[in-house]
Amino acid sequence: MLESPAPQRPLVLGSTSRYRRELLTRLHLPFTVAAPAVDETPLPGETPRTLALRLALAKAQAVAALQPKAIVIGSDQVADLHGQSLGKPGNHERATAQLRQMRGQTVVFQTAVAVVAPGFSQVELAPVQVRFRDLSDAEIERYLRAEQPYDCAGSAKSEGLGITLLDAIDSDDPTALIGLPLIRTSRLLRAAGLVLP
């Protein structure tokens, strides 16, 4: 007689990002979403890499404190232009300024994911190097009017029309640039005791 598997702990995505929610559905696991109450202001002198790691873990810990029996995923992404953090632009003017700064440059998108569960807490970084084309002001304007990526770090959606702004993407975790590195997320979830399909 086969034993039925033990019930899994509830899985919670500690993020309000629709991009991360859509990515996590690819793993075919039931999960809920909770908004983490975390101040995302960089600390004085904090590097983009350190900021992404700190915020991913803080988001997972904040939600885990409210749902202590759950396995919680936290994630954060910071665009890193030569050590300078570029956040979500929020509006057209800031997005224009960001894309002008990044044209012809290689930007590292520091994408971190953390998993926190009872007796378990780990965070990993999945950096993605993105080389932007030497964009004209007209190309930047056309792109921003078409896609309005004002809620995206670095002002471009590689999964959409933003791919036309790029010369190259270098990553060992293909979904990291969209906001949740699923290879690392899967590894951390298995380490936390979750059985993946």
Residue frames as a rotation matrix with the C-alpha (Angstrom) as fourth column:
MET 1
0.580 0.814 0.000 0.00
0.814 -0.580 0.000 0.00
0.000 0.000 -1.000 0.00
LEU 2
-0.265 -0.664 0.699 1.36
0.640 -0.663 -0.387 3.38
0.721 0.345 0.601 -1.02
GLU 3
-0.172 0.150 -0.974 1.69
0.866 -0.449 -0.222 6.00
-0.470 -0.881 -0.053 1.66
SER 4
0.704 0.388 0.595 0.23
0.621 -0.742 -0.251 9.35
0.345 0.546 -0.764 0.84
PRO 5
-0.315 -0.901 0.299 2.82
0.603 -0.433 -0.670 12.12
0.733 -0.030 0.680 0.91
ALA 6
-0.274 0.136 -0.952 2.98
0.878 -0.368 -0.305 14.33
-0.392 -0.920 -0.019 3.96
PRO 7
0.764 0.580 0.281 1.22
0.645 -0.703 -0.301 17.64
0.023 0.411 -0.911 3.44
GLN 8
-0.253 -0.873 0.417 3.55
0.818 -0.423 -0.389 20.41
0.516 0.243 0.822 2.36
ARG 9
-0.386 0.038 -0.922 3.96
0.632 -0.717 -0.294 23.64
-0.672 -0.696 0.252 4.23
PRO 10
0.758 0.646 0.093 2.06
0.532 -0.529 -0.661 26.57
-0.378 0.550 -0.744 2.71
LEU 11
-0.363 -0.848 0.387 4.10
0.923 -0.272 0.271 28.53
-0.124 0.455 0.882 0.18
VAL 12
0.690 0.541 -0.480 3.94
0.510 -0.835 -0.208 32.33
-0.513 -0.102 -0.852 0.24
LEU 13
-0.064 -0.649 0.758 5.41
0.890 -0.381 -0.251 34.79
0.451 0.659 0.602 -2.23
GLY 14
0.195 0.062 -0.979 6.43
0.747 -0.656 0.107 37.86
-0.636 -0.752 -0.174 -0.24
SER 15
-0.887 -0.451 -0.100 5.96
0.248 -0.647 0.721 40.29
-0.390 0.615 0.685 -3.11
THR 16
0.170 0.949 -0.266 3.28
0.080 -0.282 -0.956 42.34
-0.982 0.141 -0.124 -4.81
SER 17
-0.517 -0.466 -0.718 5.09
-0.653 -0.327 0.683 42.15
-0.553 0.822 -0.135 -8.18
ARG 18
0.625 0.780 0.000 2.85
-0.558 0.447 -0.700 40.77
-0.546 0.438 0.714 -10.90
TYR 19
0.304 -0.608 -0.733 6.00
-0.800 0.255 -0.544 39.68
0.518 0.752 -0.409 -12.79
ARG 20
-0.742 -0.601 0.298 7.19
-0.659 0.571 -0.489 37.52
0.124 -0.559 -0.820 -9.89
ARG 21
-0.113 0.794 0.597 3.70
-0.563 0.444 -0.697 36.10
-0.819 -0.415 0.396 -9.37
GLU 22
0.730 0.382 -0.567 3.48
-0.676 0.285 -0.679 35.12
-0.098 0.879 0.466 -13.06
LEU 23
-0.116 -0.867 -0.484 6.94
-0.779 0.382 -0.498 33.52
0.617 0.319 -0.720 -12.95
LEU 24
-0.700 -0.180 0.691 6.22
-0.659 0.535 -0.528 31.51
-0.275 -0.825 -0.493 -9.79
THR 25
0.384 0.906 0.180 3.10
-0.702 0.413 -0.580 29.98
-0.600 0.096 0.794 -11.40
ARG 26
0.263 -0.356 -0.897 5.48
-0.831 0.388 -0.398 28.18
0.490 0.850 -0.194 -13.81
LEU 27
-0.767 -0.630 0.126 6.47
-0.592 0.617 -0.518 25.83
0.249 -0.472 -0.846 -10.97
HIS 28
-0.097 0.840 -0.533 2.88
-0.236 0.501 0.833 24.52
0.967 0.207 0.150 -10.67
LEU 29
-0.714 -0.116 -0.691 2.86
0.625 0.341 -0.702 24.94
0.317 -0.933 -0.171 -6.90
PRO 30
0.475 0.869 0.140 -0.06
0.648 -0.453 0.612 26.38
0.595 -0.200 -0.778 -4.95
PHE 31
-0.628 -0.669 -0.398 0.94
0.769 -0.454 -0.450 29.64
0.120 -0.589 0.799 -3.30
THR 32
0.666 0.727 -0.170 -0.47
0.745 -0.662 0.085 32.80
-0.051 -0.183 -0.982 -1.82
VAL 33
-0.160 -0.665 0.730 0.86
0.581 -0.661 -0.475 36.33
0.798 0.348 0.492 -2.04
ALA 34
0.624 0.286 -0.728 1.60
0.765 -0.416 0.492 38.70
-0.162 -0.863 -0.478 0.84
ALA 35
0.616 -0.384 0.688 2.91
0.099 -0.828 -0.551 42.25
0.782 0.407 -0.472 0.72
PRO 36
0.064 -0.652 -0.756 6.09
0.967 0.227 -0.114 42.61
0.246 -0.724 0.645 2.78
ALA 37
0.973 0.206 0.101 6.31
0.167 -0.938 0.304 45.75
0.158 -0.279 -0.947 4.90
VAL 38
0.227 -0.969 -0.100 9.94
0.883 0.162 0.440 46.63
-0.410 -0.189 0.892 4.15
ASP 39
0.731 -0.132 -0.669 11.59
-0.217 -0.975 -0.045 50.01
-0.647 0.178 -0.742 3.70
GLU 40
0.700 -0.420 0.578 13.51
0.699 0.568 -0.434 49.71
-0.146 0.708 0.691 0.41
THR 41
0.915 -0.400 0.053 15.68
-0.387 -0.906 -0.171 52.80
0.116 0.136 -0.984 0.96
PRO 42
0.436 -0.833 -0.340 19.37
0.404 0.518 -0.754 51.98
0.804 0.191 0.563 0.35
LEU 43
0.770 -0.299 -0.564 21.65
0.534 -0.184 0.825 52.32
-0.350 -0.936 0.018 3.34
PRO 44
0.760 -0.533 -0.371 24.49
-0.582 -0.813 -0.026 54.89
-0.288 0.236 -0.928 3.11
GLY 45
-0.201 -0.956 -0.215 27.26
-0.939 0.126 0.319 53.46
-0.277 0.266 -0.923 0.92
GLU 46
0.075 0.298 0.952 25.33
-0.159 0.946 -0.283 50.25
-0.984 -0.130 0.118 0.20
THR 47
-0.857 -0.408 -0.315 26.25
-0.384 0.100 0.918 48.61
-0.343 0.907 -0.242 -3.10
PRO 48
-0.087 0.861 -0.501 23.50
-0.972 0.037 0.232 47.47
0.218 0.507 0.834 -5.51
ARG 49
-0.296 -0.106 -0.949 24.48
-0.151 0.987 -0.063 43.83
0.943 0.125 -0.308 -4.90
THR 50
-0.946 -0.115 -0.303 24.29
0.275 0.213 -0.938 44.18
0.172 -0.970 -0.170 -1.11
LEU 51
-0.649 0.760 -0.026 21.02
-0.704 -0.613 -0.358 46.11
-0.288 -0.214 0.933 -1.37
ALA 52
-0.040 0.646 -0.762 19.36
-0.776 0.460 0.431 43.40
0.629 0.609 0.483 -3.48
LEU 53
-0.471 -0.209 -0.857 20.49
0.225 0.911 -0.345 40.62
0.853 -0.355 -0.382 -1.10
ARG 54
-0.995 0.065 -0.078 19.42
0.057 -0.274 -0.960 42.55
-0.083 -0.960 0.269 2.01
LEU 55
-0.477 0.870 -0.122 15.99
-0.862 -0.491 -0.129 43.45
-0.172 0.044 0.984 0.64
ALA 56
-0.133 0.415 -0.900 15.21
-0.489 0.763 0.424 39.95
0.862 0.496 0.101 -0.66
LEU 57
-0.631 -0.175 -0.756 15.95
0.467 0.693 -0.549 38.47
0.620 -0.699 -0.356 2.77
ALA 58
-0.959 0.281 -0.041 14.15
-0.148 -0.618 -0.772 41.27
-0.243 -0.734 0.634 4.63
LYS 59
-0.316 0.886 -0.339 11.01
-0.904 -0.173 0.390 40.76
0.287 0.430 0.856 2.52
ALA 60
-0.119 0.235 -0.965 10.98
-0.048 0.969 0.242 37.01
0.992 0.075 -0.104 3.18
GLN 61
-0.805 -0.256 -0.535 11.61
0.490 0.220 -0.844 37.52
0.333 -0.941 -0.051 6.91
ALA 62
-0.845 0.521 0.117 8.89
-0.527 -0.777 -0.344 40.17
-0.089 -0.352 0.932 7.21
VAL 63
0.020 0.885 -0.465 6.25
-0.813 0.285 0.508 37.85
0.582 0.368 0.725 5.75
ALA 64
-0.222 -0.176 -0.959 7.58
0.204 0.953 -0.223 34.79
0.954 -0.245 -0.176 7.64
ALA 65
-0.988 -0.137 0.064 7.18
-0.022 -0.287 -0.958 36.70
0.150 -0.948 0.281 10.92
LEU 66
-0.386 0.920 0.063 3.44
-0.900 -0.361 -0.245 36.92
-0.203 -0.151 0.968 10.18
GLN 67
0.727 0.573 -0.379 3.15
-0.654 0.746 -0.128 33.38
0.209 0.341 0.917 8.76
PRO 68
0.018 -0.884 0.467 5.69
-0.959 0.117 0.257 31.36
-0.282 -0.453 -0.846 10.78
LYS 69
0.146 0.057 0.988 4.60
-0.097 0.994 -0.043 27.92
-0.985 -0.089 0.151 9.49
ALA 70
0.949 0.315 -0.008 4.99
-0.013 0.013 -1.000 28.86
-0.315 0.949 0.016 5.83
ILE 71
-0.133 -0.920 0.368 7.82
0.840 0.093 0.535 28.67
-0.526 0.380 0.761 3.36
VAL 72
0.745 0.428 -0.512 8.28
0.227 -0.884 -0.409 32.27
-0.628 0.188 -0.755 2.20
ILE 73
0.005 -0.689 0.724 9.99
1.000 -0.004 -0.011 33.59
0.010 0.724 0.689 -0.92
GLY 74
0.640 0.083 -0.764 11.36
0.156 -0.987 0.023 37.13
-0.752 -0.134 -0.645 -1.00
SER 75
0.082 -0.631 0.772 13.05
0.988 0.155 0.022 38.71
-0.134 0.760 0.635 -4.01
ASP 76
0.634 0.073 -0.770 14.51
0.071 -0.997 -0.037 42.01
-0.770 -0.031 -0.637 -5.08
GLN 77
0.282 -0.541 0.793 16.21
0.960 0.164 -0.229 43.43
-0.006 0.825 0.565 -8.14
VAL 78
0.558 -0.219 -0.800 18.48
0.053 -0.953 0.297 46.44
-0.828 -0.208 -0.521 -8.43
ALA 79
0.833 -0.333 0.442 19.89
0.465 -0.011 -0.885 47.73
0.300 0.943 0.146 -11.71
ASP 80
0.516 -0.772 -0.371 23.62
0.357 -0.200 0.912 48.35
-0.779 -0.603 0.173 -11.21
LEU 81
0.856 -0.276 0.438 25.28
0.332 -0.356 -0.873 50.86
0.397 0.893 -0.213 -13.53
HIS 82
-0.020 -0.984 0.176 28.97
0.208 -0.176 -0.962 50.95
0.978 0.017 0.209 -12.61
GLY 83
-0.718 -0.293 -0.631 28.13
0.615 0.157 -0.773 50.62
0.325 -0.943 0.067 -8.90
GLN 84
-0.865 0.494 0.087 25.22
-0.497 -0.820 -0.284 53.09
-0.069 -0.289 0.955 -8.96
SER 85
-0.667 0.699 0.258 21.78
0.529 0.688 -0.497 51.72
-0.525 -0.195 -0.828 -8.03
LEU 86
-0.830 0.534 -0.159 19.00
-0.500 -0.588 0.636 52.45
0.246 0.607 0.755 -10.49
GLY 87
-0.707 0.629 0.323 15.56
0.047 0.498 -0.866 51.72
-0.705 -0.597 -0.382 -9.09
LYS 88
-0.130 0.776 0.617 12.12
0.973 0.219 -0.071 51.70
-0.190 0.591 -0.784 -10.65
PRO 89
-0.831 -0.319 0.455 11.70
0.448 -0.869 0.210 54.98
0.329 0.378 0.865 -12.51
GLY 90
-0.473 0.717 -0.511 8.05
0.609 -0.153 -0.778 55.55
-0.636 -0.680 -0.364 -11.59
ASN 91
0.555 0.687 -0.470 7.41
0.084 -0.609 -0.789 58.01
-0.828 0.398 -0.395 -14.43
HIS 92
0.869 -0.100 0.484 8.31
0.494 0.124 -0.861 58.92
0.026 0.987 0.157 -18.01
GLU 93
0.777 -0.580 0.244 10.89
-0.502 -0.806 -0.315 61.57
0.380 0.123 -0.917 -17.19
ARG 94
0.259 -0.700 0.665 12.94
-0.781 0.253 0.571 59.34
-0.568 -0.667 -0.481 -14.88
ALA 95
0.561 -0.024 0.827 12.67
0.317 0.929 -0.189 56.41
-0.764 0.368 0.529 -17.31
THR 96
0.941 -0.231 0.248 14.00
0.153 -0.364 -0.919 58.64
0.302 0.902 -0.308 -20.10
ALA 97
0.511 -0.779 0.365 16.93
-0.848 -0.525 0.068 59.72
0.139 -0.344 -0.929 -17.91
GLN 98
0.319 -0.375 0.870 17.71
-0.396 0.781 0.482 56.10
-0.861 -0.499 0.101 -16.95
LEU 99
0.724 -0.004 0.690 17.73
0.522 0.656 -0.544 54.85
-0.451 0.754 0.477 -20.54
ARG 100
0.857 -0.483 0.179 19.93
-0.227 -0.665 -0.712 57.75
0.463 0.569 -0.680 -21.62
GLN 101
0.348 -0.737 0.579 22.38
-0.892 -0.070 0.446 56.83
-0.288 -0.672 -0.682 -18.84
MET 102
0.235 -0.178 0.956 22.38
-0.181 0.958 0.223 53.16
-0.955 -0.225 0.193 -19.86
ARG 103
0.976 0.188 -0.110 22.68
-0.141 0.163 -0.977 53.49
-0.166 0.969 0.185 -23.64
GLY 104
0.498 -0.815 -0.297 25.84
-0.390 0.095 -0.916 51.85
0.774 0.572 -0.271 -24.92
GLN 105
-0.270 -0.579 0.769 26.57
-0.940 -0.015 -0.341 50.54
0.209 -0.815 -0.540 -21.39
THR 106
-0.336 0.164 -0.927 26.59
0.162 0.980 0.115 47.16
0.928 -0.112 -0.356 -19.67
VAL 107
-0.094 0.439 0.894 24.21
-0.909 -0.403 0.102 47.12
0.405 -0.803 0.437 -16.71
VAL 108
-0.850 -0.135 -0.509 24.21
0.065 0.932 -0.356 44.35
0.522 -0.336 -0.784 -14.12
PHE 109
0.150 0.933 0.326 20.73
-0.653 -0.154 0.742 43.52
0.742 -0.324 0.586 -12.87
GLN 110
-0.879 -0.468 0.094 21.39
-0.340 0.476 -0.811 42.25
0.335 -0.745 -0.577 -9.34
THR 111
0.170 0.975 -0.140 18.50
-0.657 0.219 0.721 39.85
0.734 -0.031 0.678 -8.74
ALA 112
-0.860 -0.450 0.240 18.34
-0.456 0.469 -0.756 38.22
0.228 -0.760 -0.608 -5.32
VAL 113
0.234 0.914 -0.330 15.99
-0.408 0.401 0.820 35.56
0.882 -0.057 0.467 -4.00
ALA 114
-0.769 -0.391 0.506 15.57
-0.610 0.212 -0.763 34.42
0.191 -0.896 -0.402 -0.41
VAL 115
0.122 0.794 -0.596 13.63
-0.096 0.607 0.789 31.54
0.988 -0.039 0.150 1.11
VAL 116
-0.738 -0.233 0.634 12.72
-0.622 -0.130 -0.772 31.56
0.262 -0.964 -0.049 4.80
ALA 117
0.286 0.776 -0.563 10.98
-0.243 0.627 0.740 28.66
0.927 -0.075 0.368 6.56
PRO 118
0.879 0.020 0.476 11.01
-0.475 0.113 0.873 27.16
-0.037 -0.993 0.109 10.07
GLY 119
0.537 -0.751 0.384 14.69
0.109 0.513 0.851 26.36
-0.836 -0.416 0.358 10.73
PHE 120
-0.022 -0.511 0.859 15.76
0.956 0.241 0.168 27.56
-0.293 0.825 0.483 7.29
SER 121
0.800 0.217 -0.560 16.95
0.063 -0.958 -0.281 30.88
-0.597 0.189 -0.780 5.85
GLN 122
-0.234 -0.882 0.409 19.01
0.690 0.145 0.709 31.31
-0.685 0.448 0.575 2.69
VAL 123
0.711 0.355 -0.607 19.51
-0.153 -0.764 -0.627 34.01
-0.686 0.538 -0.489 0.07
GLU 124
-0.099 -0.717 0.690 21.18
0.765 0.389 0.514 33.78
-0.637 0.578 0.510 -3.34
LEU 125
0.068 0.009 -0.998 22.14
-0.399 -0.916 -0.036 36.26
-0.914 0.400 -0.058 -6.02
ALA 126
0.168 0.014 0.986 21.54
0.816 0.559 -0.147 35.80
-0.553 0.829 0.082 -9.74
PRO 127
-0.113 -0.255 -0.960 23.34
-0.164 -0.949 0.271 38.68
-0.980 0.188 0.065 -11.49
VAL 128
0.453 0.295 0.841 22.43
0.785 0.316 -0.533 39.33
-0.424 0.902 -0.089 -15.12
GLN 129
-0.516 -0.653 -0.555 24.70
0.194 -0.720 0.666 41.35
-0.834 0.236 0.498 -17.40
VAL 130
0.482 0.739 0.470 22.75
0.741 -0.059 -0.669 43.34
-0.467 0.671 -0.576 -19.98
ARG 131
-0.694 -0.704 -0.147 24.41
0.471 -0.599 0.647 45.32
-0.544 0.380 0.748 -22.76
PHE 132
0.397 0.855 -0.334 22.22
0.334 -0.474 -0.815 48.15
-0.855 0.211 -0.474 -24.05
ARG 133
0.163 -0.249 0.955 22.45
0.974 -0.112 -0.195 49.37
0.155 0.962 0.225 -27.63
ASP 134
-0.827 -0.409 -0.385 23.60
0.441 -0.898 0.007 52.94
-0.349 -0.164 0.923 -28.23
LEU 135
-0.037 0.975 0.217 20.02
0.979 0.079 -0.189 54.18
-0.201 0.205 -0.958 -28.28
SER 136
-0.736 -0.072 0.674 18.94
0.321 -0.912 0.254 57.45
0.596 0.403 0.694 -29.88
ASP 137
-0.886 0.463 -0.008 16.63
-0.257 -0.506 -0.823 59.80
-0.385 -0.728 0.568 -28.01
ALA 138
-0.246 0.827 -0.505 13.92
-0.948 -0.096 0.303 59.01
0.202 0.553 0.808 -30.59
GLU 139
-0.312 0.087 -0.946 14.25
-0.084 0.989 0.119 55.24
0.946 0.117 -0.301 -29.95
ILE 140
-0.942 -0.052 -0.331 14.02
0.321 0.143 -0.936 55.80
0.096 -0.988 -0.118 -26.20
GLU 141
-0.683 0.722 -0.112 10.91
-0.626 -0.657 -0.420 57.95
-0.377 -0.217 0.901 -26.60
ARG 142
-0.151 0.636 -0.757 9.20
-0.791 0.381 0.478 55.48
0.593 0.671 0.446 -28.95
TYR 143
-0.542 -0.113 -0.833 9.92
0.214 0.939 -0.267 52.59
0.813 -0.323 -0.485 -26.62
LEU 144
-0.970 0.138 -0.202 8.69
0.176 -0.179 -0.968 54.34
-0.170 -0.974 0.149 -23.49
ARG 145
-0.477 0.845 -0.241 5.48
-0.860 -0.505 -0.069 55.50
-0.180 0.175 0.968 -25.18
ALA 146
-0.134 0.416 -0.899 4.82
-0.596 0.691 0.409 51.95
0.792 0.591 0.155 -26.42
GLU 147
-0.130 -0.014 -0.991 5.55
0.366 0.929 -0.061 49.94
0.921 -0.371 -0.116 -23.27
GLN 148
0.316 0.253 0.914 5.55
-0.572 -0.718 0.396 52.38
0.757 -0.648 -0.083 -20.30
PRO 149
0.269 -0.279 -0.922 7.86
0.458 0.879 -0.132 50.22
0.847 -0.387 0.364 -18.13
TYR 150
0.059 -0.246 0.967 7.78
-0.487 -0.853 -0.187 52.63
0.871 -0.460 -0.171 -15.20
ASP 151
0.739 0.237 0.630 7.46
-0.672 0.325 0.666 49.82
-0.047 -0.916 0.399 -12.62
CYS 152
0.885 -0.460 -0.067 10.62
0.426 0.861 -0.278 48.03
0.186 0.218 0.958 -13.83
ALA 153
0.471 -0.826 -0.310 14.15
0.047 -0.327 0.944 48.50
-0.881 -0.459 -0.115 -12.49
GLY 154
-0.563 -0.806 0.184 16.18
0.285 0.020 0.958 49.86
-0.776 0.592 0.218 -15.38
SER 155
-0.104 0.616 -0.780 13.15
-0.522 -0.702 -0.485 51.10
-0.846 0.357 0.395 -17.35
ALA 156
-0.341 0.013 -0.940 12.94
-0.907 0.257 0.333 48.16
0.246 0.966 -0.075 -19.79
LYS 157
0.388 0.517 0.763 11.00
-0.601 0.770 -0.216 44.89
-0.699 -0.375 0.609 -20.05
SER 158
-0.637 -0.726 -0.260 13.20
-0.687 0.381 0.619 42.27
-0.350 0.573 -0.741 -21.70
GLU 159
-0.648 0.459 0.607 10.20
0.391 0.885 -0.252 39.93
-0.653 0.074 -0.753 -21.92
GLY 160
0.540 0.841 -0.006 8.45
0.481 -0.314 -0.819 42.49
-0.691 0.440 -0.574 -24.13
LEU 161
0.906 -0.108 0.408 9.44
0.317 -0.466 -0.826 45.19
0.279 0.878 -0.388 -26.59
GLY 162
0.769 -0.633 0.089 12.39
-0.535 -0.563 0.629 46.13
-0.348 -0.532 -0.772 -24.36
ILE 163
0.434 -0.614 0.659 14.36
0.455 0.781 0.427 43.26
-0.777 0.115 0.619 -25.92
THR 164
0.668 -0.139 0.731 14.86
0.698 -0.224 -0.680 45.54
0.258 0.965 -0.053 -28.97
LEU 165
0.902 -0.335 0.272 16.91
-0.391 -0.901 0.187 47.95
0.182 -0.275 -0.944 -26.82
LEU 166
0.575 -0.633 0.519 19.55
-0.386 0.349 0.854 45.33
-0.722 -0.691 -0.044 -26.07
ASP 167
0.156 -0.641 -0.751 22.69
-0.930 0.161 -0.330 43.94
0.333 0.750 -0.571 -27.69
ALA 168
-0.329 -0.341 -0.881 23.18
-0.074 0.939 -0.336 41.01
0.942 -0.045 -0.334 -25.30
ILE 169
0.561 0.417 0.715 22.02
-0.790 0.010 0.613 39.30
0.248 -0.909 0.335 -22.11
ASP 170
-0.316 -0.709 -0.631 24.37
-0.269 0.705 -0.656 37.08
0.910 -0.037 -0.414 -20.10
SER 171
0.009 0.411 0.912 22.77
-1.000 -0.020 0.019 34.98
0.026 -0.912 0.410 -17.36
ASP 172
-0.883 -0.265 -0.388 22.85
-0.259 0.963 -0.068 31.44
0.392 0.040 -0.919 -15.97
ASP 173
-0.638 0.760 -0.123 19.26
0.565 0.354 -0.745 31.75
-0.522 -0.545 -0.655 -14.68
PRO 174
-0.739 0.134 0.660 17.05
0.600 -0.314 0.736 32.91
0.306 0.940 0.152 -17.61
THR 175
0.285 0.940 0.187 14.12
0.704 -0.338 0.625 34.33
0.650 -0.046 -0.758 -15.62
ALA 176
-0.157 -0.415 -0.896 16.31
0.941 -0.339 -0.007 36.40
-0.301 -0.844 0.444 -13.28
LEU 177
-0.945 -0.258 0.200 16.09
0.315 -0.882 0.351 39.46
0.086 0.395 0.915 -15.52
ILE 178
-0.231 0.940 0.252 12.29
0.161 -0.219 0.962 39.41
0.960 0.263 -0.101 -15.32
GLY 179
0.016 0.180 0.984 12.51
-0.750 -0.649 0.131 39.45
0.662 -0.739 0.124 -11.52
LEU 180
0.530 0.132 0.838 12.59
-0.731 0.571 0.373 35.92
-0.429 -0.810 0.399 -10.06
PRO 181
-0.344 -0.734 -0.586 15.45
-0.905 0.426 -0.001 33.49
0.250 0.530 -0.810 -10.82
LEU 182
0.607 0.793 0.041 13.51
-0.776 0.582 0.242 30.23
0.169 -0.179 0.969 -11.01
ILE 183
0.279 -0.574 -0.770 16.54
0.054 0.810 -0.584 27.91
0.959 0.121 0.257 -11.06
ARG 184
-0.777 -0.606 0.170 17.79
-0.089 -0.163 -0.983 29.34
0.624 -0.778 0.073 -7.77
THR 185
-0.219 0.788 0.575 14.26
-0.965 -0.264 -0.006 29.61
0.147 -0.556 0.818 -6.37
SER 186
0.656 0.466 -0.593 13.67
-0.451 0.873 0.187 25.90
0.605 0.145 0.783 -7.09
ARG 187
-0.163 -0.816 -0.555 16.98
0.217 0.519 -0.827 24.95
0.962 -0.255 0.093 -5.48
LEU 188
-0.828 -0.147 0.541 16.17
-0.425 -0.467 -0.776 26.95
0.366 -0.872 0.324 -2.34
LEU 189
0.151 0.961 0.234 12.63
-0.965 0.091 0.247 25.57
0.216 -0.263 0.940 -2.12
ARG 190
0.533 -0.033 -0.845 13.94
-0.061 0.995 -0.077 21.99
0.844 0.092 0.529 -2.32
ALA 191
-0.550 -0.821 -0.151 16.55
0.171 0.067 -0.983 22.81
0.817 -0.567 0.104 0.36
ALA 192
-0.649 0.397 0.649 13.72
-0.741 -0.524 -0.420 24.14
0.173 -0.753 0.635 2.56
GLY 193
-0.820 0.253 0.513 11.91
-0.062 0.852 -0.520 20.81
-0.569 -0.459 -0.683 2.24
LEU 194
0.152 0.907 -0.392 9.36
-0.652 -0.205 -0.730 21.56
-0.743 0.367 0.560 -0.47
VAL 195
-0.358 -0.186 0.915 8.67
0.447 0.826 0.343 18.85
-0.820 0.532 -0.212 -3.02
LEU 196
-0.327 0.186 -0.927 8.56
-0.698 -0.709 0.104 20.26
-0.637 0.680 0.362 -6.52
PRO 197
0.727 0.663 0.180 6.59
-0.347 0.581 -0.736 18.56
-0.593 0.472 0.652 -9.31
